[in-house]
Amino acid sequence: MKRLVIKTVSLLLLLAFSANTCCYGLATLPASQNPIAKREIEAALQRTQVRYAESEDAIRLLNANNASCLLLSSGKYLVTKEVAESDLKLLRAIIHEDIEAIMQIIAKEDRHKYQGIKELILKYFPPSKDNKLPIDLYINHTVERAFEWLSLLEDRIIVKGEIPPEEAAFISAITPIIMANKHNYFTEEFWDFKVRGKKIRDALNNGIVFYSVASSVKIERIPKVIFFDIDGVLLTIPPDRYDIFAQALLPYGVKIAPDKLREIVYGGDDRMNRARRGKIAPEEIIDNINEELKKFGLEEDLTLEQFCELHSKGRKTYSRLFPVLTELKQKGMRFGVISDRSVVDAVYIKRMLEQNFPEIFDDEELLFFSCDLHMTKDEQALFHHVEDIAKKKFGIQPKEMLFIDDNEKNVASACAADMAGKQYNLLVIMTQTKTIFWKYWKAITGVYLPLTTSPFRYLRLRWMRRVSQTS
């Protein structure tokens, strides 16, 4: 009887194991063993940290940085629609940005470790003759390129066969070098996304500003004058500005679609180019706009003043700048404007500066508008002209000037004319806390602002601003 029971149990166990073995090949692999399932789960987790580039400002920011993904100062990621739709592209893009941030943190906090990584890369993967990146950026890019794939391989989110042929040879060559230095240089922050994320968050909270390749120009000295662009830097421009404008025109009898209104105001490339270069009278532009708006019910012609007021609705000045600029102004720094403006809104912009930044932009000689100079910011001649004026009037050399713009091409144009340049966009900076925002300005200008972290001082400066506007 005992033998019969043993045989029966053995037979049942054998059948169970046989069934499990037979079925295993037909069943879907559990997520812990299935790369595709792991990829979907990981991508879903990462999407909670993603902002999609839908607005014009967001798309412009990515284009200016020649990037499909950017790490924002809030710790979230701005990605293109194409990247967001692919799990693998999304994970690679996020790892790329994370490793860039980690390399910049190491460069700031552990120069010995960074130097060791640098020597390794230069020894085994020296830059080609046509490389145009500065050496540190080349080192960072090479490490990022490697970990885009190695991190996914390590976590079994992909298999080697999924690596494109053009990248496979590079990964095969660099893998043994990285693995041999896993415990001294390429430590856990390179491999563990949780450790990496915490390190990046801590760095952001401590005021570290991460720069992309597009904004890698270094400021060699503290500037004596800072020139600002207007839209996207001093002013926020809402994506639905023409919806707001169209609503504002309703009391004047105008019923018009926002897109059509924009088309009328813009007037085509030729008219806009002439307006920005001051080659057309503002009265002529307003007459043309009034004639077009009459087709949509305009009851009485708009004056230039009325048009500027209605057209500017929705625009807001970035008020956080005021206490910072006030502090810098007290330390002797000067401020100016370099902006592509049409002849129509240049007057409004000057009034906006007076009202919202009292005594900040008070040097008339440092306010440069394309319509007055008959040149635009894509021309180096404009920046040379600005440099000549600043040098003659104030004795300031080009290297002592800083130009801040949200468009990388304009920054490049300024740098080509020997001026320092920085790319800055409200989309990135608006998400920061006040303290980190001021630390950002310390990083960008080189000036320490010890008093601006006081909330009482901030409130006092806000009160001073309101008093100056009402007096």
C-alpha positions in Angstrom: 0.0 0.0 0.0 2.8 2.4 0.9 4.6 1.6 -2.4 1.4 2.3 -4.3 1.0 5.7 -2.7 4.6 6.6 -3.4 4.2 5.5 -7.1 1.0 7.5 -7.4 2.5 10.7 -6.0 5.6 10.3 -8.2 3.5 9.8 -11.3 1.4 12.9 -10.5 4.6 15.0 -9.9 6.0 13.7 -13.2 2.9 14.6 -15.0 2.8 18.1 -13.4 6.4 18.8 -14.4 5.8 17.5 -17.9 2.7 19.6 -18.4 4.5 22.7 -17.1 7.4 22.1 -19.4 5.1 21.6 -22.4 3.0 24.6 -21.7 5.9 26.9 -20.8 6.8 27.3 -24.5 3.3 28.2 -25.4 2.6 30.6 -22.5 3.5 34.3 -22.6 6.7 34.9 -20.6 6.3 36.6 -17.2 7.2 40.3 -17.2 10.4 39.6 -15.3 11.6 37.5 -18.3 10.0 39.3 -21.2 11.9 42.3 -22.6 8.9 43.7 -24.5 6.7 43.6 -21.4 9.5 45.1 -19.2 10.0 47.9 -21.8 6.2 48.7 -21.7 6.2 48.8 -17.9 9.3 51.0 -17.6 8.1 53.4 -20.3 4.7 53.7 -18.6 6.5 54.6 -15.3 8.7 57.2 -17.1 5.8 58.8 -18.9 4.6 60.1 -15.5 7.7 62.3 -15.6 7.1 63.5 -19.2 5.7 66.7 -20.7 4.8 66.6 -24.3 6.0 69.3 -26.7 2.6 70.6 -27.9 2.9 74.4 -27.7 4.9 76.5 -30.1 7.3 77.6 -27.3 8.0 74.0 -26.3 8.6 72.9 -29.9 10.9 76.0 -30.5 12.9 75.1 -27.4 13.5 71.5 -28.6 14.4 72.7 -32.1 16.8 75.4 -30.7 18.6 72.7 -28.8 18.5 70.3 -31.7 17.0 67.8 -29.2 14.1 65.3 -29.1 14.2 65.3 -25.2 15.3 67.9 -22.6 15.6 67.6 -18.9 13.7 70.5 -17.4 14.6 72.3 -14.2 11.5 70.7 -12.6 13.0 67.3 -13.0 10.5 66.4 -15.7 11.3 65.7 -19.4 10.1 67.6 -22.4 9.8 65.3 -25.4 8.7 65.4 -29.0 5.6 63.5 -30.1 7.7 61.1 -32.2 9.7 60.1 -29.1 6.7 59.8 -26.9 5.0 57.4 -29.2 7.8 54.8 -29.0 8.7 53.0 -25.8 12.3 52.4 -26.8 12.9 55.9 -28.1 11.4 57.4 -25.0 13.6 55.3 -22.7 16.7 56.0 -24.7 16.0 59.7 -24.8 15.5 59.9 -21.0 18.6 57.9 -20.3 20.6 60.1 -22.6 19.4 63.3 -20.7 20.0 61.6 -17.3 23.6 60.6 -18.1 24.3 64.0 -19.5 23.1 65.4 -16.1 25.1 62.8 -14.2 28.3 63.7 -16.1 27.8 67.4 -15.4 27.3 66.6 -11.7 30.5 64.5 -11.6 32.4 67.3 -13.4 31.3 69.8 -10.7 31.5 67.5 -7.6 34.3 65.0 -8.3 36.9 66.3 -10.8 39.2 63.3 -10.1 36.5 60.9 -11.2 35.5 63.0 -14.2 39.2 63.2 -15.3 39.5 59.4 -15.0 36.5 58.9 -17.3 37.8 61.5 -19.7 41.2 59.8 -20.0 39.5 56.4 -20.6 37.4 57.8 -23.4 40.2 59.7 -25.1 42.5 56.7 -24.9 40.1 54.2 -26.6 37.7 56.5 -28.5 39.6 59.7 -29.5 37.5 62.3 -31.4 37.7 62.3 -35.2 39.2 65.2 -37.1 35.8 66.6 -38.0 34.6 66.7 -34.4 33.3 70.2 -33.6 32.3 69.7 -30.0 34.5 70.9 -27.1 36.3 68.0 -25.5 34.2 67.8 -22.3 31.0 67.8 -24.4 32.5 65.1 -26.6 33.3 63.0 -23.6 29.8 63.4 -22.2 28.2 62.6 -25.5 30.3 59.4 -25.9 29.3 58.1 -22.4 25.6 59.0 -23.1 25.7 57.1 -26.4 27.0 54.0 -24.6 24.6 54.0 -21.7 21.5 54.6 -23.9 22.0 50.9 -24.8 24.0 49.4 -21.9 21.5 50.5 -19.3 18.7 48.9 -21.2 20.7 45.7 -21.8 21.6 45.5 -18.1 18.0 45.7 -17.1 17.0 43.2 -19.8 14.7 45.7 -21.4 16.2 45.0 -24.8 18.3 42.2 -26.2 21.5 42.7 -28.2 19.8 41.9 -31.5 17.7 45.1 -31.1 20.7 47.4 -31.2 21.0 48.9 -34.7 24.1 47.7 -36.7 25.6 51.2 -36.8 25.6 51.3 -33.0 26.4 47.6 -32.3 30.1 47.8 -33.2 30.5 50.8 -30.9 28.7 49.1 -28.0 30.7 45.9 -28.4 33.9 48.0 -28.3 33.1 50.1 -25.3 31.3 47.5 -23.1 34.4 45.8 -21.8 36.0 49.1 -21.0 33.0 50.3 -19.0 32.5 47.0 -17.3 36.2 46.9 -16.2 35.7 50.3 -14.6 32.2 49.7 -13.1 33.4 49.9 -9.5 35.6 53.0 -9.7 34.2 55.3 -12.5 30.9 54.0 -13.8 29.2 53.4 -10.5 25.6 52.8 -9.6 24.2 56.2 -10.7 25.0 55.2 -14.3 23.0 51.9 -14.0 20.2 52.4 -11.5 17.5 54.8 -12.6 16.3 55.4 -9.0 19.8 56.3 -7.8 20.3 58.4 -10.9 17.0 60.2 -10.4 17.7 61.0 -6.8 21.1 62.4 -7.6 19.7 64.6 -10.3 16.8 65.9 -8.0 19.3 66.7 -5.2 21.5 68.6 -7.7 18.5 70.6 -9.0 17.5 71.4 -5.4 21.1 72.6 -4.7 20.9 75.0 -7.6 22.9 73.2 -10.2 21.9 74.3 -13.7 22.3 71.7 -16.5 23.3 72.9 -19.9 22.7 71.2 -23.2 25.2 71.2 -26.0 23.2 74.1 -27.6 23.8 76.3 -24.6 27.3 75.4 -23.8 28.9 78.9 -24.2 30.9 79.8 -21.1 30.9 83.3 -19.6 34.6 84.2 -19.0 33.9 87.1 -16.7 31.0 88.9 -14.9 29.2 91.0 -17.5 28.9 94.8 -17.0 25.8 94.9 -19.2 23.1 92.3 -19.9 21.0 92.6 -23.1 17.6 90.8 -23.1 15.4 89.7 -25.9 11.7 90.4 -25.2 9.3 87.6 -26.2 10.0 84.4 -24.3 12.5 86.1 -22.0 11.0 89.3 -20.5 7.4 88.6 -21.7 5.4 85.4 -21.7 3.5 84.9 -25.0 0.4 82.6 -24.5 -0.2 80.1 -27.3 -3.8 81.3 -27.6 -2.8 85.0 -27.9 -4.9 85.4 -31.1 -7.9 83.8 -29.5 -7.6 86.5 -26.8 -7.1 89.2 -29.4 -10.2 88.0 -31.3 -12.3 88.1 -28.1 -11.0 91.6 -27.4 -12.2 92.8 -30.8 -15.8 91.7 -30.3 -16.9 95.0 -28.7 -15.6 96.7 -31.9 -18.0 94.6 -34.0 -15.3 92.3 -35.3 -16.1 88.5 -35.5 -13.1 86.7 -36.9 -11.4 83.3 -36.5 -8.0 83.6 -34.6 -6.0 82.1 -37.5 -7.5 84.6 -39.9 -6.8 87.4 -37.5 -3.1 86.3 -37.2 -2.9 86.2 -41.0 -4.2 89.8 -41.2 -1.9 91.2 -38.5 1.2 89.3 -39.8 0.5 90.5 -43.4 2.9 88.1 -45.0 6.7 87.7 -44.9 7.4 90.7 -47.0 5.4 93.2 -44.9 6.7 91.7 -41.6 10.3 91.9 -42.8 9.9 95.5 -43.8 8.1 96.3 -40.5 10.9 94.7 -38.5 13.5 96.7 -40.5 11.6 99.9 -40.2 11.0 100.2 -43.9 7.3 100.8 -43.7 5.3 103.4 -41.8 3.2 102.2 -38.8 0.3 104.2 -40.2 0.4 102.2 -43.4 0.3 98.9 -41.5 -2.7 100.1 -39.3 -4.6 101.3 -42.4 -4.1 97.9 -44.1 -5.3 96.1 -40.9 -8.3 98.3 -40.5 -9.3 97.7 -44.2 -9.1 94.0 -43.7 -11.0 94.0 -40.4 -13.8 96.0 -41.9 -14.6 92.9 -43.9 -15.3 91.1 -40.6 -17.5 93.9 -39.1 -15.1 96.6 -37.8 -17.3 99.6 -37.1 -14.7 102.3 -36.6 -11.0 102.4 -37.5 -8.6 101.4 -34.7 -6.0 103.9 -33.7 -2.3 102.8 -33.4 -2.7 103.1 -29.6 -5.9 101.0 -29.6 -4.4 98.3 -31.8 -1.2 98.0 -29.6 -3.3 97.7 -26.4 -5.6 95.0 -27.9 -2.8 93.1 -29.6 -0.8 92.9 -26.3 -3.6 91.4 -24.3 -2.5 88.1 -22.8 1.2 89.1 -22.7 2.6 89.1 -19.2 5.9 90.3 -17.9 7.9 87.7 -15.9 7.7 89.4 -12.5 10.3 87.2 -10.8 12.9 89.0 -12.7 12.2 92.4 -11.1 13.8 91.7 -7.7 16.8 90.0 -9.2 17.4 92.8 -11.7 17.0 95.4 -9.0 19.6 93.6 -6.9 22.0 93.4 -9.8 21.3 97.1 -10.7 22.3 98.1 -7.2 25.6 96.3 -7.7 26.3 98.5 -10.8 25.2 96.3 -13.6 23.5 97.8 -16.6 20.6 96.4 -18.6 19.5 96.8 -22.2 17.3 95.2 -24.9 18.1 93.8 -28.3 14.9 92.7 -30.0 13.4 92.3 -33.4 10.3 94.6 -33.2 8.0 95.9 -35.9 7.4 99.6 -36.1 3.9 99.1 -34.7 4.8 97.6 -31.3 8.1 99.1 -30.5 6.4 102.0 -28.7 4.3 99.6 -26.6 7.4 97.6 -25.7 9.2 100.7 -24.4 6.1 101.6 -22.3 6.0 98.1 -20.9 9.6 98.3 -19.8 8.9 101.6 -18.0 5.8 100.3 -16.3 7.0 96.8 -15.3 10.7 97.3 -14.8 11.0 100.9 -13.4 14.6 102.2 -13.2 15.9 98.9 -14.7 16.0 99.6 -18.4 16.6 103.4 -17.9 19.5 103.7 -20.3 17.9 104.8 -23.6 21.2 104.2 -25.4 21.0 100.5 -24.5 17.6 99.8 -26.0 18.0 98.4 -29.5 15.1 97.6 -31.8 15.5 96.2 -35.3 13.0 98.7 -36.7 15.2 101.5 -35.5 18.5 99.9 -36.7 17.1 98.6 -40.0 18.8 95.2 -39.2 17.6 92.0 -37.5 19.2 89.7 -35.0 20.2 87.1 -37.5 22.8 89.7 -38.8 26.1 90.0 -37.0 26.2 93.6 -38.1 23.4 94.4 -35.6 25.5 93.1 -32.7 28.7 94.9 -33.9 26.6 98.1 -33.9 25.4 97.4 -30.3 29.0 96.8 -29.3 30.2 100.0 -30.8 27.6 102.1 -29.0 28.2 100.4 -25.6 31.9 100.9 -26.0 31.7 104.6 -27.0 29.0 105.6 -24.4 30.0 103.4 -21.4 33.5 102.1 -22.1 32.2 98.5 -22.1 34.1 95.9 -24.1 32.3 93.1 -26.1 33.5 90.4 -23.8 31.9 92.3 -20.9 28.5 92.1 -22.5 26.0 89.2 -22.1 23.0 88.6 -24.5 20.1 86.4 -23.4 17.7 85.1 -25.9 15.3 82.1 -26.2 16.5 81.4 -29.8 19.8 79.5 -30.2 20.4 81.1 -33.7 20.3 84.6 -32.2 22.6 83.6 -29.4 25.1 82.1 -31.9 24.9 85.4 -33.9 25.8 87.4 -30.8 28.7 85.0 -29.9 30.1 85.3 -33.4 30.3 89.0 -32.8 32.4 88.4 -29.7 29.6 89.0 -27.2 28.8 86.3 -24.6 25.5 84.6 -25.1 23.1 82.4 -23.2 19.9 80.7 -24.3 17.1 81.1 -21.8 13.5 80.2 -22.0 10.6 80.7 -19.6 9.3 77.2 -20.3 12.3 75.9 -18.4 12.8 78.5 -15.8 9.2 79.1 -14.8 9.0 75.7 -13.0 11.8 76.5 -10.6 11.3 77.6 -7.0 12.3 81.2 -6.2 15.5 80.2 -4.5 16.6 78.0 -7.3 15.7 80.7 -9.8 18.0 83.1 -8.1 20.8 80.5 -8.0 20.3 80.1 -11.7 20.9 83.8 -12.1 24.0 83.6 -10.0 25.2 80.9 -12.4 24.3 82.8 -15.5 25.7 86.2 -14.4 28.4 85.2 -11.9 27.0 87.6 -9.4 26.2 86.4 -5.9 22.9 87.7 -4.5 22.9 87.0 -0.8 19.8 89.0 0.1 17.4 87.9 -2.6 16.6 84.6 -0.8 14.8 86.6 1.9 11.0 86.5 1.4 10.7 89.8 3.3 13.1 91.5 0.9 11.3 90.0 -2.1 8.0 91.4 -0.8 9.5 94.8 -0.1 10.8 95.0 -3.7 7.4 94.0 -5.0 5.9 96.8 -2.9 8.5 99.3 -4.2 7.5 98.3 -7.7 3.8 98.9 -7.1 4.4 102.3 -5.5 6.6 103.3 -8.5 3.8 102.3 -10.9 1.1 104.3 -9.1 3.2 107.4 -8.4 
